[in-house]
Amino acid sequence: PRAGEREREIYQAHLPLGELPVVQTTRRGVGALCAIQLGISEDETVPARAVVACRNAGVLTRAMAGGALQVSPPFIMTKDDVDEMARRFRDGLTSL
């Protein structure tokens, strides 16, 4: 139930990342999952560099097939934690 409660919050918090030049879209997943789809048409190193940049900003993620970043937070996150995670993703992706 906790993941279901956070599903909308997680998606909504990460949706504004689509404004960044490196992000194509944010995809909604099931429960606490979502993905940040990166635009990689010209530079296939973007996902790997994005993982490092996000880790440097304090959020753990991994690149998935097709150039997306996985967002899979722990179920114990609060709304404030979700907002902080999205801010750190933004900080990392903005640094690219």
Jmol script that loads the backbone (N, CA, C; Angstrom):
load data "model"
ATOM      1  N   PRO A   1       0.805  -1.205   0.000  1.00  0.00           N
ATOM      2  CA  PRO A   1       0.000   0.000   0.000  1.00  0.00           C
ATOM      3  C   PRO A   1       0.849   1.273   0.000  1.00  0.00           C
ATOM      4  N   ARG A   2       1.966   1.255   0.699  1.00  0.00           N
ATOM      5  CA  ARG A   2       2.802   2.455   0.799  1.00  0.00           C
ATOM      6  C   ARG A   2       3.304   2.889  -0.574  1.00  0.00           C
ATOM      7  N   ALA A   3       3.737   1.934  -1.398  1.00  0.00           N
ATOM      8  CA  ALA A   3       4.223   2.265  -2.738  1.00  0.00           C
ATOM      9  C   ALA A   3       3.115   2.894  -3.566  1.00  0.00           C
ATOM     10  N   GLY A   4       1.920   2.366  -3.441  1.00  0.00           N
ATOM     11  CA  GLY A   4       0.791   2.922  -4.166  1.00  0.00           C
ATOM     12  C   GLY A   4       0.476   4.346  -3.738  1.00  0.00           C
ATOM     13  N   GLU A   5       0.639   4.626  -2.453  1.00  0.00           N
ATOM     14  CA  GLU A   5       0.411   5.976  -1.944  1.00  0.00           C
ATOM     15  C   GLU A   5       1.404   6.961  -2.548  1.00  0.00           C
ATOM     16  N   ARG A   6       2.617   6.519  -2.770  1.00  0.00           N
ATOM     17  CA  ARG A   6       3.684   7.396  -3.258  1.00  0.00           C
ATOM     18  C   ARG A   6       3.734   7.478  -4.785  1.00  0.00           C
ATOM     19  N   GLU A   7       3.045   6.583  -5.469  1.00  0.00           N
ATOM     20  CA  GLU A   7       3.147   6.504  -6.933  1.00  0.00           C
ATOM     21  C   GLU A   7       2.929   7.861  -7.602  1.00  0.00           C
ATOM     22  N   ARG A   8       1.837   8.499  -7.309  1.00  0.00           N
ATOM     23  CA  ARG A   8       1.526   9.790  -7.931  1.00  0.00           C
ATOM     24  C   ARG A   8       2.533  10.863  -7.512  1.00  0.00           C
ATOM     25  N   GLU A   9       2.890  10.891  -6.234  1.00  0.00           N
ATOM     26  CA  GLU A   9       3.846  11.886  -5.740  1.00  0.00           C
ATOM     27  C   GLU A   9       5.190  11.764  -6.451  1.00  0.00           C
ATOM     28  N   ILE A  10       5.658  10.538  -6.625  1.00  0.00           N
ATOM     29  CA  ILE A  10       6.955  10.311  -7.268  1.00  0.00           C
ATOM     30  C   ILE A  10       6.911  10.772  -8.716  1.00  0.00           C
ATOM     31  N   TYR A  11       5.873  10.399  -9.420  1.00  0.00           N
ATOM     32  CA  TYR A  11       5.748  10.802 -10.819  1.00  0.00           C
ATOM     33  C   TYR A  11       5.638  12.322 -10.934  1.00  0.00           C
ATOM     34  N   GLN A  12       4.777  12.931 -10.145  1.00  0.00           N
ATOM     35  CA  GLN A  12       4.578  14.381 -10.206  1.00  0.00           C
ATOM     36  C   GLN A  12       5.850  15.146  -9.838  1.00  0.00           C
ATOM     37  N   ALA A  13       6.605  14.648  -8.877  1.00  0.00           N
ATOM     38  CA  ALA A  13       7.836  15.328  -8.463  1.00  0.00           C
ATOM     39  C   ALA A  13       8.900  15.294  -9.556  1.00  0.00           C
ATOM     40  N   HIS A  14       8.921  14.228 -10.349  1.00  0.00           N
ATOM     41  CA  HIS A  14       9.941  14.085 -11.390  1.00  0.00           C
ATOM     42  C   HIS A  14       9.491  14.607 -12.751  1.00  0.00           C
ATOM     43  N   LEU A  15       8.208  14.841 -12.919  1.00  0.00           N
ATOM     44  CA  LEU A  15       7.673  15.321 -14.195  1.00  0.00           C
ATOM     45  C   LEU A  15       8.342  16.616 -14.678  1.00  0.00           C
ATOM     46  N   PRO A  16       8.611  17.598 -13.815  1.00  0.00           N
ATOM     47  CA  PRO A  16       9.258  18.831 -14.279  1.00  0.00           C
ATOM     48  C   PRO A  16      10.673  18.631 -14.846  1.00  0.00           C
ATOM     49  N   LEU A  17      11.272  17.477 -14.597  1.00  0.00           N
ATOM     50  CA  LEU A  17      12.600  17.225 -15.168  1.00  0.00           C
ATOM     51  C   LEU A  17      12.550  17.230 -16.691  1.00  0.00           C
ATOM     52  N   GLY A  18      11.374  17.023 -17.256  1.00  0.00           N
ATOM     53  CA  GLY A  18      11.209  17.059 -18.702  1.00  0.00           C
ATOM     54  C   GLY A  18      11.550  18.405 -19.312  1.00  0.00           C
ATOM     55  N   GLU A  19      11.656  19.439 -18.493  1.00  0.00           N
ATOM     56  CA  GLU A  19      12.045  20.765 -18.965  1.00  0.00           C
ATOM     57  C   GLU A  19      13.538  20.848 -19.262  1.00  0.00           C
ATOM     58  N   LEU A  20      14.315  19.917 -18.732  1.00  0.00           N
ATOM     59  CA  LEU A  20      15.765  19.945 -18.941  1.00  0.00           C
ATOM     60  C   LEU A  20      16.102  19.476 -20.351  1.00  0.00           C
ATOM     61  N   PRO A  21      17.111  20.076 -20.975  1.00  0.00           N
ATOM     62  CA  PRO A  21      17.476  19.693 -22.346  1.00  0.00           C
ATOM     63  C   PRO A  21      17.855  18.218 -22.498  1.00  0.00           C
ATOM     64  N   VAL A  22      18.416  17.622 -21.465  1.00  0.00           N
ATOM     65  CA  VAL A  22      18.886  16.238 -21.550  1.00  0.00           C
ATOM     66  C   VAL A  22      17.756  15.218 -21.366  1.00  0.00           C
ATOM     67  N   VAL A  23      16.596  15.659 -20.888  1.00  0.00           N
ATOM     68  CA  VAL A  23      15.487  14.749 -20.579  1.00  0.00           C
ATOM     69  C   VAL A  23      14.426  14.816 -21.679  1.00  0.00           C
ATOM     70  N   GLN A  24      14.051  13.635 -22.170  1.00  0.00           N
ATOM     71  CA  GLN A  24      12.962  13.552 -23.150  1.00  0.00           C
ATOM     72  C   GLN A  24      11.604  13.552 -22.462  1.00  0.00           C
ATOM     73  N   THR A  25      11.468  12.682 -21.461  1.00  0.00           N
ATOM     74  CA  THR A  25      10.186  12.548 -20.764  1.00  0.00           C
ATOM     75  C   THR A  25      10.393  11.804 -19.449  1.00  0.00           C
ATOM     76  N   THR A  26       9.387  11.848 -18.611  1.00  0.00           N
ATOM     77  CA  THR A  26       9.356  11.038 -17.393  1.00  0.00           C
ATOM     78  C   THR A  26       8.248  10.014 -17.574  1.00  0.00           C
ATOM     79  N   ARG A  27       8.595   8.753 -17.346  1.00  0.00           N
ATOM     80  CA  ARG A  27       7.614   7.673 -17.521  1.00  0.00           C
ATOM     81  C   ARG A  27       7.143   7.185 -16.158  1.00  0.00           C
ATOM     82  N   ARG A  28       5.854   7.000 -16.049  1.00  0.00           N
ATOM     83  CA  ARG A  28       5.261   6.507 -14.808  1.00  0.00           C
ATOM     84  C   ARG A  28       5.342   4.995 -14.773  1.00  0.00           C
ATOM     85  N   GLY A  29       5.683   4.471 -13.617  1.00  0.00           N
ATOM     86  CA  GLY A  29       5.742   3.031 -13.447  1.00  0.00           C
ATOM     87  C   GLY A  29       4.628   2.560 -12.531  1.00  0.00           C
ATOM     88  N   VAL A  30       4.769   1.356 -12.035  1.00  0.00           N
ATOM     89  CA  VAL A  30       3.806   0.778 -11.111  1.00  0.00           C
ATOM     90  C   VAL A  30       4.336   0.971  -9.701  1.00  0.00           C
ATOM     91  N   GLY A  31       3.483   1.405  -8.804  1.00  0.00           N
ATOM     92  CA  GLY A  31       3.906   1.620  -7.431  1.00  0.00           C
ATOM     93  C   GLY A  31       4.906   2.757  -7.342  1.00  0.00           C
ATOM     94  N   ALA A  32       6.028   2.508  -6.682  1.00  0.00           N
ATOM     95  CA  ALA A  32       7.018   3.556  -6.445  1.00  0.00           C
ATOM     96  C   ALA A  32       8.025   3.697  -7.576  1.00  0.00           C
ATOM     97  N   LEU A  33       7.779   3.097  -8.713  1.00  0.00           N
ATOM     98  CA  LEU A  33       8.740   3.140  -9.815  1.00  0.00           C
ATOM     99  C   LEU A  33       8.390   4.198 -10.846  1.00  0.00           C
ATOM    100  N   CYS A  34       9.423   4.811 -11.401  1.00  0.00           N
ATOM    101  CA  CYS A  34       9.275   5.629 -12.598  1.00  0.00           C
ATOM    102  C   CYS A  34      10.636   5.665 -13.284  1.00  0.00           C
ATOM    103  N   ALA A  35      10.680   6.248 -14.457  1.00  0.00           N
ATOM    104  CA  ALA A  35      11.925   6.328 -15.213  1.00  0.00           C
ATOM    105  C   ALA A  35      12.044   7.712 -15.827  1.00  0.00           C
ATOM    106  N   ILE A  36      13.267   8.178 -15.917  1.00  0.00           N
ATOM    107  CA  ILE A  36      13.568   9.446 -16.567  1.00  0.00           C
ATOM    108  C   ILE A  36      14.214   9.102 -17.895  1.00  0.00           C
ATOM    109  N   GLN A  37      13.491   9.322 -18.975  1.00  0.00           N
ATOM    110  CA  GLN A  37      13.995   8.998 -20.313  1.00  0.00           C
ATOM    111  C   GLN A  37      14.887  10.126 -20.802  1.00  0.00           C
ATOM    112  N   LEU A  38      16.136   9.784 -21.084  1.00  0.00           N
ATOM    113  CA  LEU A  38      17.096  10.776 -21.551  1.00  0.00           C
ATOM    114  C   LEU A  38      17.122  10.820 -23.069  1.00  0.00           C
ATOM    115  N   GLY A  39      17.424  11.977 -23.609  1.00  0.00           N
ATOM    116  CA  GLY A  39      17.612  12.117 -25.048  1.00  0.00           C
ATOM    117  C   GLY A  39      19.046  11.768 -25.395  1.00  0.00           C
ATOM    118  N   ILE A  40      19.245  10.646 -26.085  1.00  0.00           N
ATOM    119  CA  ILE A  40      20.609  10.166 -26.339  1.00  0.00           C
ATOM    120  C   ILE A  40      20.909  10.009 -27.813  1.00  0.00           C
ATOM    121  N   SER A  41      20.125  10.596 -28.675  1.00  0.00           N
ATOM    122  CA  SER A  41      20.275  10.345 -30.107  1.00  0.00           C
ATOM    123  C   SER A  41      21.670  10.673 -30.633  1.00  0.00           C
ATOM    124  N   GLU A  42      22.298  11.701 -30.115  1.00  0.00           N
ATOM    125  CA  GLU A  42      23.609  12.105 -30.621  1.00  0.00           C
ATOM    126  C   GLU A  42      24.763  11.667 -29.733  1.00  0.00           C
ATOM    127  N   ASP A  43      24.506  11.342 -28.496  1.00  0.00           N
ATOM    128  CA  ASP A  43      25.586  11.020 -27.564  1.00  0.00           C
ATOM    129  C   ASP A  43      25.176   9.844 -26.680  1.00  0.00           C
ATOM    130  N   GLU A  44      25.696   8.674 -27.008  1.00  0.00           N
ATOM    131  CA  GLU A  44      25.328   7.462 -26.269  1.00  0.00           C
ATOM    132  C   GLU A  44      25.958   7.382 -24.882  1.00  0.00           C
ATOM    133  N   THR A  45      26.846   8.317 -24.546  1.00  0.00           N
ATOM    134  CA  THR A  45      27.462   8.315 -23.219  1.00  0.00           C
ATOM    135  C   THR A  45      26.599   9.036 -22.184  1.00  0.00           C
ATOM    136  N   VAL A  46      25.534   9.669 -22.625  1.00  0.00           N
ATOM    137  CA  VAL A  46      24.702  10.461 -21.714  1.00  0.00           C
ATOM    138  C   VAL A  46      24.192   9.642 -20.524  1.00  0.00           C
ATOM    139  N   PRO A  47      23.627   8.451 -20.712  1.00  0.00           N
ATOM    140  CA  PRO A  47      23.120   7.714 -19.544  1.00  0.00           C
ATOM    141  C   PRO A  47      24.201   7.418 -18.497  1.00  0.00           C
ATOM    142  N   ALA A  48      25.359   6.975 -18.924  1.00  0.00           N
ATOM    143  CA  ALA A  48      26.430   6.667 -17.965  1.00  0.00           C
ATOM    144  C   ALA A  48      26.894   7.931 -17.247  1.00  0.00           C
ATOM    145  N   ARG A  49      27.020   9.008 -17.983  1.00  0.00           N
ATOM    146  CA  ARG A  49      27.428  10.273 -17.360  1.00  0.00           C
ATOM    147  C   ARG A  49      26.344  10.792 -16.425  1.00  0.00           C
ATOM    148  N   ALA A  50      25.084  10.567 -16.778  1.00  0.00           N
ATOM    149  CA  ALA A  50      23.973  10.996 -15.929  1.00  0.00           C
ATOM    150  C   ALA A  50      23.956  10.225 -14.610  1.00  0.00           C
ATOM    151  N   VAL A  51      24.255   8.938 -14.660  1.00  0.00           N
ATOM    152  CA  VAL A  51      24.318   8.130 -13.433  1.00  0.00           C
ATOM    153  C   VAL A  51      25.366   8.704 -12.486  1.00  0.00           C
ATOM    154  N   VAL A  52      26.549   9.003 -13.013  1.00  0.00           N
ATOM    155  CA  VAL A  52      27.627   9.563 -12.188  1.00  0.00           C
ATOM    156  C   VAL A  52      27.222  10.933 -11.645  1.00  0.00           C
ATOM    157  N   ALA A  53      26.648  11.769 -12.492  1.00  0.00           N
ATOM    158  CA  ALA A  53      26.241  13.112 -12.070  1.00  0.00           C
ATOM    159  C   ALA A  53      25.177  13.049 -10.976  1.00  0.00           C
ATOM    160  N   CYS A  54      24.226  12.144 -11.113  1.00  0.00           N
ATOM    161  CA  CYS A  54      23.179  12.006 -10.099  1.00  0.00           C
ATOM    162  C   CYS A  54      23.746  11.456  -8.799  1.00  0.00           C
ATOM    163  N   ARG A  55      24.662  10.527  -8.901  1.00  0.00           N
ATOM    164  CA  ARG A  55      25.303  10.011  -7.678  1.00  0.00           C
ATOM    165  C   ARG A  55      26.075  11.118  -6.980  1.00  0.00           C
ATOM    166  N   ASN A  56      26.762  11.945  -7.758  1.00  0.00           N
ATOM    167  CA  ASN A  56      27.488  13.073  -7.174  1.00  0.00           C
ATOM    168  C   ASN A  56      26.538  14.065  -6.510  1.00  0.00           C
ATOM    169  N   ALA A  57      25.304  14.115  -6.978  1.00  0.00           N
ATOM    170  CA  ALA A  57      24.286  14.992  -6.391  1.00  0.00           C
ATOM    171  C   ALA A  57      23.574  14.327  -5.211  1.00  0.00           C
ATOM    172  N   GLY A  58      23.896  13.065  -4.943  1.00  0.00           N
ATOM    173  CA  GLY A  58      23.359  12.398  -3.765  1.00  0.00           C
ATOM    174  C   GLY A  58      22.189  11.472  -3.986  1.00  0.00           C
ATOM    175  N   VAL A  59      21.964  11.049  -5.231  1.00  0.00           N
ATOM    176  CA  VAL A  59      20.868  10.112  -5.481  1.00  0.00           C
ATOM    177  C   VAL A  59      21.400   8.918  -6.274  1.00  0.00           C
ATOM    178  N   LEU A  60      21.024   7.728  -5.858  1.00  0.00           N
ATOM    179  CA  LEU A  60      21.459   6.517  -6.546  1.00  0.00           C
ATOM    180  C   LEU A  60      20.464   6.156  -7.636  1.00  0.00           C
ATOM    181  N   THR A  61      20.989   5.835  -8.800  1.00  0.00           N
ATOM    182  CA  THR A  61      20.170   5.423  -9.930  1.00  0.00           C
ATOM    183  C   THR A  61      21.012   4.516 -10.800  1.00  0.00           C
ATOM    184  N   ARG A  62      20.398   3.985 -11.829  1.00  0.00           N
ATOM    185  CA  ARG A  62      21.156   3.206 -12.808  1.00  0.00           C
ATOM    186  C   ARG A  62      20.550   3.445 -14.174  1.00  0.00           C
ATOM    187  N   ALA A  63      21.392   3.303 -15.184  1.00  0.00           N
ATOM    188  CA  ALA A  63      20.921   3.447 -16.558  1.00  0.00           C
ATOM    189  C   ALA A  63      20.245   2.152 -16.981  1.00  0.00           C
ATOM    190  N   MET A  64      19.161   2.291 -17.714  1.00  0.00           N
ATOM    191  CA  MET A  64      18.432   1.137 -18.230  1.00  0.00           C
ATOM    192  C   MET A  64      18.550   1.131 -19.746  1.00  0.00           C
ATOM    193  N   ALA A  65      18.173   0.032 -20.344  1.00  0.00           N
ATOM    194  CA  ALA A  65      18.202  -0.078 -21.804  1.00  0.00           C
ATOM    195  C   ALA A  65      17.367   1.043 -22.409  1.00  0.00           C
ATOM    196  N   GLY A  66      17.853   1.606 -23.487  1.00  0.00           N
ATOM    197  CA  GLY A  66      17.113   2.662 -24.163  1.00  0.00           C
ATOM    198  C   GLY A  66      17.405   4.054 -23.647  1.00  0.00           C
ATOM    199  N   GLY A  67      18.314   4.168 -22.686  1.00  0.00           N
ATOM    200  CA  GLY A  67      18.724   5.485 -22.224  1.00  0.00           C
ATOM    201  C   GLY A  67      17.858   6.114 -21.158  1.00  0.00           C
ATOM    202  N   ALA A  68      17.270   5.316 -20.298  1.00  0.00           N
ATOM    203  CA  ALA A  68      16.463   5.849 -19.197  1.00  0.00           C
ATOM    204  C   ALA A  68      17.201   5.654 -17.877  1.00  0.00           C
ATOM    205  N   LEU A  69      16.868   6.484 -16.910  1.00  0.00           N
ATOM    206  CA  LEU A  69      17.370   6.321 -15.552  1.00  0.00           C
ATOM    207  C   LEU A  69      16.259   5.742 -14.692  1.00  0.00           C
ATOM    208  N   GLN A  70      16.603   4.763 -13.898  1.00  0.00           N
ATOM    209  CA  GLN A  70      15.637   4.113 -13.014  1.00  0.00           C
ATOM    210  C   GLN A  70      15.421   4.957 -11.769  1.00  0.00           C
ATOM    211  N   VAL A  71      14.168   5.127 -11.393  1.00  0.00           N
ATOM    212  CA  VAL A  71      13.799   5.773 -10.136  1.00  0.00           C
ATOM    213  C   VAL A  71      13.031   4.730  -9.339  1.00  0.00           C
ATOM    214  N   SER A  72      13.660   4.213  -8.295  1.00  0.00           N
ATOM    215  CA  SER A  72      13.012   3.179  -7.478  1.00  0.00           C
ATOM    216  C   SER A  72      13.356   3.415  -6.009  1.00  0.00           C
ATOM    217  N   PRO A  73      12.688   4.361  -5.391  1.00  0.00           N
ATOM    218  CA  PRO A  73      12.987   4.722  -4.010  1.00  0.00           C
ATOM    219  C   PRO A  73      12.456   3.694  -3.009  1.00  0.00           C
ATOM    220  N   PRO A  74      12.964   3.756  -1.788  1.00  0.00           N
ATOM    221  CA  PRO A  74      12.445   2.863  -0.749  1.00  0.00           C
ATOM    222  C   PRO A  74      11.003   3.227  -0.394  1.00  0.00           C
ATOM    223  N   PHE A  75      10.262   2.241   0.039  1.00  0.00           N
ATOM    224  CA  PHE A  75       8.846   2.440   0.367  1.00  0.00           C
ATOM    225  C   PHE A  75       8.632   3.352   1.575  1.00  0.00           C
ATOM    226  N   ILE A  76       9.652   3.558   2.381  1.00  0.00           N
ATOM    227  CA  ILE A  76       9.497   4.356   3.599  1.00  0.00           C
ATOM    228  C   ILE A  76       9.633   5.856   3.354  1.00  0.00           C
ATOM    229  N   MET A  77       9.805   6.261   2.106  1.00  0.00           N
ATOM    230  CA  MET A  77       9.986   7.682   1.811  1.00  0.00           C
ATOM    231  C   MET A  77       8.732   8.481   2.155  1.00  0.00           C
ATOM    232  N   THR A  78       8.985   9.692   2.631  1.00  0.00           N
ATOM    233  CA  THR A  78       7.901  10.641   2.869  1.00  0.00           C
ATOM    234  C   THR A  78       7.772  11.550   1.650  1.00  0.00           C
ATOM    235  N   LYS A  79       6.758  12.378   1.627  1.00  0.00           N
ATOM    236  CA  LYS A  79       6.582  13.347   0.542  1.00  0.00           C
ATOM    237  C   LYS A  79       7.793  14.277   0.470  1.00  0.00           C
ATOM    238  N   ASP A  80       8.306  14.707   1.613  1.00  0.00           N
ATOM    239  CA  ASP A  80       9.497  15.568   1.628  1.00  0.00           C
ATOM    240  C   ASP A  80      10.703  14.843   1.042  1.00  0.00           C
ATOM    241  N   ASP A  81      10.844  13.554   1.352  1.00  0.00           N
ATOM    242  CA  ASP A  81      11.942  12.763   0.788  1.00  0.00           C
ATOM    243  C   ASP A  81      11.825  12.669  -0.733  1.00  0.00           C
ATOM    244  N   VAL A  82      10.617  12.477  -1.218  1.00  0.00           N
ATOM    245  CA  VAL A  82      10.376  12.385  -2.662  1.00  0.00           C
ATOM    246  C   VAL A  82      10.782  13.693  -3.336  1.00  0.00           C
ATOM    247  N   ASP A  83      10.389  14.816  -2.753  1.00  0.00           N
ATOM    248  CA  ASP A  83      10.748  16.120  -3.313  1.00  0.00           C
ATOM    249  C   ASP A  83      12.257  16.330  -3.303  1.00  0.00           C
ATOM    250  N   GLU A  84      12.902  15.906  -2.234  1.00  0.00           N
ATOM    251  CA  GLU A  84      14.363  16.019  -2.144  1.00  0.00           C
ATOM    252  C   GLU A  84      15.041  15.152  -3.202  1.00  0.00           C
ATOM    253  N   MET A  85      14.543  13.956  -3.410  1.00  0.00           N
ATOM    254  CA  MET A  85      15.109  13.076  -4.428  1.00  0.00           C
ATOM    255  C   MET A  85      14.989  13.715  -5.810  1.00  0.00           C
ATOM    256  N   ALA A  86      13.841  14.275  -6.119  1.00  0.00           N
ATOM    257  CA  ALA A  86      13.645  14.923  -7.419  1.00  0.00           C
ATOM    258  C   ALA A  86      14.585  16.117  -7.572  1.00  0.00           C
ATOM    259  N   ARG A  87      14.777  16.876  -6.499  1.00  0.00           N
ATOM    260  CA  ARG A  87      15.701  18.015  -6.546  1.00  0.00           C
ATOM    261  C   ARG A  87      17.119  17.546  -6.834  1.00  0.00           C
ATOM    262  N   ARG A  88      17.511  16.444  -6.232  1.00  0.00           N
ATOM    263  CA  ARG A  88      18.863  15.918  -6.460  1.00  0.00           C
ATOM    264  C   ARG A  88      19.022  15.373  -7.880  1.00  0.00           C
ATOM    265  N   PHE A  89      17.979  14.742  -8.404  1.00  0.00           N
ATOM    266  CA  PHE A  89      18.024  14.335  -9.813  1.00  0.00           C
ATOM    267  C   PHE A  89      18.212  15.573 -10.693  1.00  0.00           C
ATOM    268  N   ARG A  90      17.458  16.630 -10.417  1.00  0.00           N
ATOM    269  CA  ARG A  90      17.574  17.867 -11.202  1.00  0.00           C
ATOM    270  C   ARG A  90      18.996  18.429 -11.102  1.00  0.00           C
ATOM    271  N   ASP A  91      19.542  18.473  -9.890  1.00  0.00           N
ATOM    272  CA  ASP A  91      20.904  18.986  -9.716  1.00  0.00           C
ATOM    273  C   ASP A  91      21.901  18.180 -10.540  1.00  0.00           C
ATOM    274  N   GLY A  92      21.784  16.866 -10.471  1.00  0.00           N
ATOM    275  CA  GLY A  92      22.705  16.014 -11.219  1.00  0.00           C
ATOM    276  C   GLY A  92      22.560  16.182 -12.717  1.00  0.00           C
ATOM    277  N   LEU A  93      21.342  16.157 -13.206  1.00  0.00           N
ATOM    278  CA  LEU A  93      21.112  16.248 -14.651  1.00  0.00           C
ATOM    279  C   LEU A  93      21.440  17.632 -15.195  1.00  0.00           C
ATOM    280  N   THR A  94      21.258  18.653 -14.384  1.00  0.00           N
ATOM    281  CA  THR A  94      21.603  20.010 -14.807  1.00  0.00           C
ATOM    282  C   THR A  94      23.111  20.169 -14.960  1.00  0.00           C
ATOM    283  N   SER A  95      23.872  19.385 -14.222  1.00  0.00           N
ATOM    284  CA  SER A  95      25.337  19.502 -14.277  1.00  0.00           C
ATOM    285  C   SER A  95      25.947  18.884 -15.530  1.00  0.00           C
ATOM    286  N   LEU A  96      25.162  18.178 -16.324  1.00  0.00           N
ATOM    287  CA  LEU A  96      25.707  17.549 -17.537  1.00  0.00           C
ATOM    288  C   LEU A  96      26.038  18.581 -18.595  1.00  0.00           C
TER     289      LEU A  96
END
end "model"
wireframe off; spacefill off
backbone 0.3
color backbone group
